[in-house]
Amino acid sequence: MIQLTPEQRQAVSQQHESPPRARDPDAQITYVLVREEVYERAKALLTQAEDQEFARNLYPHVMEIFGRAGWDDPAMDVYNELDPRRQP
């Protein structure tokens, strides 16, 4: 595990974006920093999503949240065509 230095901890706490992000300039990779309990909850949800019935029941709720986040904007329709599950 990597321990944050006091300077890094201060930089993360002062970031206005949530969750905070850290950039590795050499590898050109950005990491999203989330609390461990948030990660564990997300991991559990994704593990449960392997169950098809659970995923079907979750889908309407997820789409509602995405819609509120702007995903129902007509400009986003282009992404529907990229969905490999989409039937022609």
Secondary structure by P-SEA (a helix, b strand, c coil): cccccaaaaaaaaacccccbbbbcccccbbbbbbcaaaaaaaaaaaaacccaaaaaaaaaaaaaaaaaaccccccccccccccccccc
